[in-house]
Amino acid sequence: MSLVLIMAKLTPQAMQAWHEQGVTKRAADVSAMMESIGGSVVSYYAADGGEWDNVGVFQFPDDWSHAAMIRFLAQGLQRWRSREAATDLLGDTRGGRRH
């Protein structure tokens, strides 16, 4: 499994729907999508009004599921960025300390 950071900027239409439906509905939709492809939501944040409207860390079982999630999210996005997240977020020292 891999951790992936995804940042997304919504289209104006998607932003309007997001406000009408609420953050809870969007988060539930994203969580359901992740579960359907065998992944999980590690964290998900709404960042309305900044460079990115949604930021999340997701755990994917494989590259196919990562592509499926991007396709799901892309329906209402102006732009997005996806990066593999560090898997050693807490500074595991088994292989030496990382900075």
C-alpha positions as CSV (number, residue, x, y, z in Angstrom):
1,M,0.0,0.0,0.0
2,S,1.2,3.5,-0.7
3,L,0.3,6.9,0.8
4,V,-0.6,9.6,-1.7
5,L,-1.1,13.3,-1.0
6,I,-3.7,14.8,-3.3
7,M,-4.4,18.6,-3.6
8,A,-7.4,19.7,-5.7
9,K,-8.9,23.0,-6.9
10,L,-12.6,22.7,-7.7
11,T,-14.4,24.2,-10.7
12,P,-16.8,27.0,-9.8
13,Q,-19.8,24.6,-10.4
14,A,-18.2,21.9,-8.2
15,M,-17.5,24.6,-5.5
16,Q,-21.2,25.7,-5.5
17,A,-22.4,22.1,-5.2
18,W,-19.9,21.5,-2.5
19,H,-21.3,24.4,-0.5
20,E,-24.9,23.3,-1.1
21,Q,-24.2,19.7,-0.1
22,G,-21.7,20.5,2.6
23,V,-18.3,19.2,3.5
24,T,-19.7,16.2,5.3
25,K,-21.4,14.9,2.2
26,R,-18.2,15.4,0.1
27,A,-16.1,13.6,2.6
28,A,-18.5,10.7,2.8
29,D,-18.5,10.4,-1.0
30,V,-14.7,10.4,-1.1
31,S,-14.5,7.8,1.8
32,A,-17.1,5.5,0.0
33,M,-15.0,5.7,-3.2
34,M,-11.8,4.8,-1.4
35,E,-13.5,1.9,0.3
36,S,-14.9,0.6,-3.0
37,I,-11.4,0.3,-4.5
38,G,-9.8,-1.2,-1.4
39,G,-8.1,2.0,-0.1
40,S,-8.7,4.4,2.8
41,V,-8.8,8.0,3.7
42,V,-6.0,8.9,6.1
43,S,-6.9,12.5,6.3
44,Y,-9.1,14.9,4.3
45,Y,-9.3,18.7,4.7
46,A,-11.4,21.5,3.1
47,A,-9.3,24.5,2.4
48,D,-11.9,26.8,0.8
49,G,-10.6,30.0,-0.7
50,G,-6.9,29.2,-1.0
51,E,-4.7,27.8,-3.8
52,W,-6.3,24.3,-3.1
53,D,-9.9,23.7,-2.1
54,N,-9.4,20.1,-0.9
55,V,-6.3,18.4,0.5
56,G,-6.1,14.7,1.5
57,V,-3.8,11.9,2.3
58,F,-5.1,8.5,0.9
59,Q,-3.8,5.0,1.2
60,F,-4.0,3.1,-2.1
61,P,-3.5,-0.7,-2.6
62,D,-2.1,-0.2,-6.1
63,D,-1.5,2.2,-9.0
64,W,-4.9,1.2,-10.6
65,S,-6.8,2.4,-7.5
66,H,-4.9,5.6,-7.5
67,A,-5.8,6.3,-11.1
68,A,-9.5,5.4,-10.3
69,M,-9.6,7.9,-7.5
70,I,-8.1,10.7,-9.7
71,R,-10.7,9.9,-12.4
72,F,-13.5,10.1,-9.7
73,L,-12.2,13.4,-8.3
74,A,-11.4,15.0,-11.8
75,Q,-15.1,15.3,-12.6
76,G,-15.2,18.7,-10.8
77,L,-11.6,19.8,-10.7
78,Q,-9.9,22.8,-12.4
79,R,-6.5,21.3,-11.5
80,W,-5.0,18.8,-9.1
81,R,-1.6,17.6,-7.9
82,S,-0.8,14.1,-6.6
83,R,2.4,13.1,-4.9
84,E,3.5,9.9,-3.1
85,A,3.6,10.9,0.6
86,A,6.5,9.9,2.9
87,T,5.7,6.6,4.5
88,D,8.0,7.4,7.4
89,L,6.1,10.4,8.8
90,L,7.1,9.8,12.4
91,G,10.8,9.5,11.9
92,D,11.3,5.8,12.2
93,T,14.9,5.2,13.2
94,R,15.2,1.6,12.1
95,G,17.1,2.7,9.0
96,G,18.7,5.8,10.5
97,R,17.1,9.1,11.3
98,R,15.7,11.0,8.4
99,H,15.3,14.8,8.2
